[in-house]
Amino acid sequence: MNDDAELESQIGQWRGYIQRHKAISAADVEELEDHLRGQVSDLSTAGLSSDEAFLVSIKRMGALDALSREFAREHSDRLWKQLVLVPAAPDGNGARPRRELIIVLVLAVAAALSLKTGLALLSDDALGRNVSLFVIPFLTAYFAWKRQLTVRTAAPLIVPFVLAAVVLNVFPFTHAGATEVVAAIHAPLALWFVVGLAYVGGDWRSDRRRMDFIRFTGEWFVYLTLLALGGGVLMGLTVGAFETLDIDVEWVISDWVAPFGMAGAVIVAAWLVEAKQNVVENIAPVLTRVFTPLTVIMLLALLAAFATSGSVIDVNRNLLILMDLILVLVLGLLLYAISARDPLAAPDLFDRLQLVLVVSALAVDVVMLAVMLSRIAEFGFTPNKTVALGLNLVLLVNLAWSAYLSLGFVRGKRGFGSVEQWQTRYLPVYGAWAAAVTLAIPPLFDFA
């Protein structure tokens, strides 16, 4: 019985990897799985254990990358048809995709109208604090509809938004004070995890679904950036064209097109990720392969600079902020490299490079903590120093254990599953930290 459960787990991992990353349709996956199970059954009958039969069958079927490329070549016409904005259903009935497109457009317009109302009614300070509340609830609603959440599951998702609205508007923040800025930055981060709860369909305990949300976040950010760049270019060309006709349209762009575009793009980007995640290779892991070696070089250069600077105590405050951003970038690179990796493959050169990246980031984090503690000992706590110290401690724990697990994997002492599980199970810590900063830091420092 245990052998059967282990075999089903291995097949589930294999199937999930193909579904997540390769241009293979659901029907093709079913066919491949039937073929795999047939091979395993034959080999088991011949006397092999379940583990041995599974590994031999996988070897006979070939590498997953080669398998995907073969399917892409054989079905290139189908792949291009799947890339259109509203693909037809397998039976030729495109009712479901069209209905989803209508829902997406309605939510995008609703988010845009909400943001436009906020622009008209709120001051700049209040708008800056509340901007996430005008858009993120509609993104959450999209996934609640997409995942067909019950009222019992969806209703609690409203509570964090109500709580955030109360905190951001009732707390007596000092005008342009540090606590106001801290709350405005961390509230959207905390609310993003509410989007995650809707995205996983309420199944937040599942490691696989958490990793799916991590993948979605990276892809959504890439798509949103591309939409923003494309929209910016289009608006610039539009203004330039009308200027040649002596017609001023800048007020239309700034007052209507830009707000509607920004709010709508948040929803549309999510829809694009959902629509294309089973058709094309994810973008974020590809970028990870490019930027990981560059980031390693940058971190090693920074460590060398710190070692030769004489004293790290006098490090510029702006450098500390930049270093924290770099550490967050390292975390992103680590997450998306893990999300795209075949869990059954043996350690390779890129895994060793990832280990160097994590160890380098860990060393930088330790240096930053030493600087922060020295500054706090000399000048005392402030909201910004407290938040930065907490963030670096949260990252320190993650990086330290990630380095330990990655070293064990590279040396062949443990499987890759432990590395992935650590990241998915640590994910709620970031949400809890963002929520704690939003709720606790302002009153702790008297809203200064």
HUMO-V291868 format. One record per pair of residues at least 12 apart in sequence whose C-alpha atoms are under 8 Angstrom apart, sorted by the first residue. I is the first residue (numbers start at 1). GAP is how many residues later the second one is. Records with the same first field share a line. If there is no record, write none. Layout:
I->GAP ; GAP
This chain:
3->47 ; 48
4->46
6->45
7->43 ; 44 ; 47
10->44
11->22
13->330
14->330
15->14 ; 18
17->325
18->46
19->259
20->257 ; 258
21->256 ; 257 ; 259 ; 260 ; 261 ; 319
22->43 ; 46 ; 256 ; 257 ; 258 ; 259
23->45 ; 48 ; 49 ; 56 ; 255 ; 256 ; 257 ; 258
24->44 ; 47 ; 48 ; 254 ; 255
25->253 ; 254
36->21 ; 22 ; 25
39->14 ; 18
40->13 ; 14 ; 17
41->12
79->200
82->197
83->193 ; 196
86->12 ; 15
103->39
104->38 ; 163 ; 164 ; 167
105->159 ; 163
107->31 ; 32 ; 35 ; 157 ; 160
108->30 ; 155 ; 156 ; 157 ; 158 ; 159 ; 160
109->151 ; 155
110->28
111->23 ; 24 ; 27 ; 152 ; 153
112->23 ; 147 ; 148 ; 149 ; 150 ; 151 ; 152
113->147
114->20 ; 21
115->16 ; 19 ; 20 ; 144 ; 145 ; 148
116->140 ; 143 ; 144
118->13 ; 16
125->50 ; 51
126->43
128->56
129->39 ; 51 ; 52 ; 54 ; 55
130->35 ; 38 ; 54
132->55 ; 56
133->28 ; 32 ; 55
135->128 ; 131
136->55 ; 56 ; 59
137->24 ; 58
138->129
139->56 ; 127 ; 128 ; 131
140->54 ; 55 ; 58 ; 59
141->57
142->125
143->52 ; 55 ; 56 ; 58
144->54 ; 55 ; 57
147->51 ; 52 ; 53 ; 54
148->53
149->49 ; 52 ; 53
153->49
154->44
157->37 ; 40 ; 41
160->31 ; 34
161->30
164->23
167->271 ; 272
168->15 ; 16
171->271 ; 276
172->275
173->269 ; 274 ; 275
174->273 ; 274
177->270 ; 271
178->205 ; 206 ; 270
179->204 ; 262 ; 263 ; 266 ; 268 ; 269
180->262 ; 267 ; 268
182->201 ; 202 ; 255 ; 256
183->254 ; 255 ; 256 ; 259
184->254
186->248 ; 249 ; 251 ; 252
187->247 ; 248 ; 251
189->242 ; 245
190->241 ; 242 ; 244 ; 245
193->238
196->14 ; 17
199->14
200->12 ; 13
207->214 ; 217 ; 218
210->214 ; 217
211->128 ; 213
214->121 ; 122 ; 125
215->69 ; 121 ; 124
216->57
218->66 ; 118
219->54 ; 63 ; 64 ; 65
220->49 ; 50 ; 53
222->61 ; 62
223->46 ; 49 ; 50
224->41 ; 42 ; 45
227->38 ; 42
228->34 ; 37
231->30
235->18
284->52
285->51 ; 52 ; 54 ; 55
288->45 ; 48 ; 49
289->48
291->42
292->41 ; 61 ; 62 ; 65
293->60
295->35 ; 62
296->57 ; 60 ; 61 ; 64
299->58 ; 61 ; 62 ; 65
300->60
303->60 ; 61
312->55 ; 59
313->57 ; 58 ; 61 ; 62
315->56
320->48
323->45
324->64 ; 68
327->34 ; 38 ; 68
330->27 ; 28 ; 31
334->20 ; 24
335->88
338->81 ; 82
339->81
343->73 ; 74
344->72
347->62 ; 63 ; 65
348->62
351->55 ; 59
352->58
355->48 ; 51 ; 52
358->41 ; 44 ; 45
359->40 ; 41 ; 44
361->38
362->34 ; 37 ; 38
365->27 ; 30 ; 31
366->30
368->24
369->20 ; 23 ; 24
372->13 ; 17
373->16
382->63
383->58 ; 59 ; 62
387->50
391->42
394->35 ; 36
398->25 ; 28
402->17 ; 20 ; 21
405->13 ; 14
406->13
